[in-house]
Every structure is written in C-alpha cells, then in structure tokens.
Amino acid sequence: MIGNVKKNLLLTLAVLLIPLAVFGYFNFGAGYNYGDANSWMFRLGYEEDTFSFNADYLLNAGWYFTGDVTFDTQFGFGVGPLIYAKYSLATNQLTTKFGGIFDIDYQNFNVRLGIITDLSTSFNLSNSVYAKVRFYAPDPQGMKMKDKLYIEIGYYNPNFSIIVGLLEPF
C-alpha cells in the first residue's frame, strides 16, 4: 500500500515538474516600491506562458508574493485565478487575497489587469484593482536572444512599483 502511494506521488511530481524545467524562466529583478512601504525591492520568481510566481522582497519591510495561472481564450487573451500575499516584517503577519486576472500580449508589451479581494471583508473596487504593464526590450539587430530584459510598472492600492528585470531560461 505504501509503495503504491510513493509511486503515485513520484509520478504526479514528475508530471507536474518536468514541464516547469523544460519551458520556464527564472525571474530576477530590482526596482522601487512607492506606497505603504517606500523601499527598494528585489524580485525572484518563476514564469512561463501560463503560470507565474514571483516573490518581491522590500528592504526592511517584508515580502509580496503573486502567483497566477492563465488559460488562453480563442479571442487572443488569457484569463485565470490570481493569489496575492503580503508578509509584513513589522507585524510578522501574512495577509492573503484572491481574485481573477486578464492577461494580454501585444508585440513587446504584456498587460495584466485584475481584481483582488480579501474574502473576509466587504468588496471595495477602488482598493481591489491590480494592474501590471511589462515592456520587453527588443532583441538587438540580427540576434535572437533567449533571455528577456523587461521594465515593469505595477499598481495595487496603495502600492506603485517600477522594476527592471531579466527572465532567464531554465
């Protein structure tokens, strides 16, 4: 019985992790956050076409975590669930919010718009808007680069961030 559980667990992990190792990018970045914590931020994450998870560390303030899964539609954009978490070093508290995301790519731009809410409080649209615009630097003339350099502007009330990052193939 235990042997079958181990075999099923190993098979499940292999099916889930092999695509991550083959098609993904590591995300490294640095920038500045304006809002409830004005601070420099550093990003570590993992991204691919339909999945992303990023952890942003704000110096002496805490962590912001975002993760989403998008599903392509026949209309040329993606939709899916989004999770947003904030860990504050000052209060030693983790808060989590959930929502939906709308993802569209156009040439060198990626736009993500969403609504995030805490399920235990009343809904307030102005406090729930989530937006990110990412511009990918074009490849140099005559070269095809595997990594992707980007500049990202993000907003989630009350935070506004600017990040320069690099998606490096795994």
C-alpha positions in Angstrom: 0.0 0.0 0.0 2.7 2.5 1.0 4.7 1.5 -2.1 1.8 2.4 -4.4 1.4 5.8 -2.6 5.1 6.6 -3.1 4.9 5.5 -6.8 1.8 7.7 -7.4 3.3 10.6 -5.6 6.6 10.3 -7.6 4.6 10.0 -10.9 2.5 13.1 -10.1 5.5 15.2 -9.1 7.3 14.1 -12.4 4.3 15.1 -14.5 4.0 18.5 -12.8 7.7 19.4 -12.5 9.1 18.2 -15.9 7.2 20.9 -17.9 8.5 23.5 -15.4 12.1 22.5 -16.0 11.7 22.4 -19.8 9.8 25.6 -20.7 10.2 28.1 -17.9 12.2 31.2 -17.0 13.7 32.3 -13.8 12.8 35.9 -13.0 15.4 38.3 -11.4 14.7 42.0 -10.9 15.2 45.1 -8.9 13.2 48.2 -8.5 11.5 50.6 -6.2 8.1 50.5 -4.5 6.0 53.6 -3.6 3.1 53.2 -1.2 2.6 51.6 2.2 6.4 50.9 2.2 8.6 53.2 0.3 11.6 50.9 -0.3 13.9 49.2 -2.8 12.7 45.9 -3.9 14.3 42.7 -5.3 12.4 40.1 -7.2 12.8 36.3 -7.5 10.4 34.2 -9.4 9.5 31.6 -11.9 7.4 32.3 -15.1 6.2 30.5 -18.2 3.5 31.2 -20.7 0.6 30.2 -18.5 2.0 30.3 -15.0 3.9 32.7 -12.9 5.0 33.0 -9.3 7.1 36.0 -8.1 8.3 37.0 -4.6 9.2 40.6 -4.2 11.4 41.5 -1.1 11.1 45.1 0.1 14.2 46.0 2.1 13.3 46.1 5.9 9.6 46.0 5.1 8.5 42.5 4.0 7.6 40.3 1.1 4.9 40.5 -1.6 4.0 37.2 -3.3 2.0 36.9 -6.5 1.0 33.8 -8.4 -1.3 33.2 -11.3 -2.4 30.6 -13.8 -3.8 31.9 -17.1 -5.8 30.0 -19.7 -5.8 31.1 -23.3 -9.0 32.0 -24.9 -10.0 31.9 -28.6 -10.0 35.7 -28.6 -6.3 36.1 -28.1 -6.1 36.9 -24.3 -5.8 34.9 -21.1 -7.9 34.7 -18.0 -7.4 32.9 -14.7 -7.1 33.0 -11.0 -4.6 35.1 -9.1 -3.3 35.0 -5.5 -1.6 37.9 -3.7 0.0 37.7 -0.4 1.9 40.2 1.8 4.2 39.3 4.7 5.0 42.3 6.9 8.2 42.2 8.9 7.0 44.8 11.3 3.9 42.9 12.4 5.1 39.4 11.5 1.7 38.8 9.8 0.8 37.3 6.4 -2.3 38.5 4.6 -3.7 36.7 1.5 -6.1 37.9 -1.2 -7.6 36.2 -4.2 -9.0 37.3 -7.5 -9.1 37.0 -11.2 -6.7 38.2 -13.9 -7.0 39.3 -17.5 -3.7 38.9 -19.5 -3.0 40.2 -23.0 0.2 40.3 -25.0 0.7 42.8 -27.8 4.1 43.0 -29.6 6.7 43.7 -26.8 4.1 44.5 -24.2 2.3 42.3 -21.6 -0.6 43.8 -19.7 -2.2 42.1 -16.7 -5.4 43.6 -15.2 -7.2 42.0 -12.3 -9.5 42.4 -9.3 -8.2 41.1 -5.9 -10.2 40.9 -2.7 -10.0 39.6 0.8 -12.8 37.2 1.1 -13.4 38.1 4.7 -14.2 41.8 4.2 -16.6 43.8 2.1 -15.7 44.4 -1.5 -14.3 47.9 -2.5 -13.5 48.2 -6.2 -11.0 51.1 -5.7 -9.0 49.0 -3.3 -9.1 45.9 -5.4 -7.7 46.9 -8.8 -4.5 45.1 -9.8 -2.5 46.2 -12.9 0.9 45.5 -14.4 2.4 46.6 -17.7 5.6 45.0 -18.8 7.7 46.1 -21.7 10.2 43.6 -23.1 13.3 45.1 -24.7 13.6 44.0 -28.4 16.4 41.8 -29.5 19.5 43.5 -30.9 19.6 43.8 -34.7 20.5 40.4 -36.2 20.4 38.5 -32.9 17.9 36.2 -31.3 18.3 36.3 -27.5 17.0 33.5 -25.2 16.7 35.7 -22.2 14.2 38.6 -21.9 15.0 42.0 -20.4 12.0 43.9 -19.2 10.7 47.1 -17.5 7.6 46.6 -15.4 5.2 49.1 -13.9 2.8 47.7 -11.3 -0.1 49.0 -9.2 -2.1 47.6 -6.4 -3.6 50.0 -3.9 -1.7 51.7 -2.2 1.5 50.4 -3.9 3.0 51.5 -7.2 6.2 49.8 -8.3 8.8 50.1 -11.1 11.0 47.1 -11.7 13.8 46.3 -14.2 14.2 42.5 -14.6 15.5 39.7 -16.6 13.8 36.4 -17.5 16.5 33.8 -17.8 15.7 30.4 -19.4 15.9 27.5 -17.1 
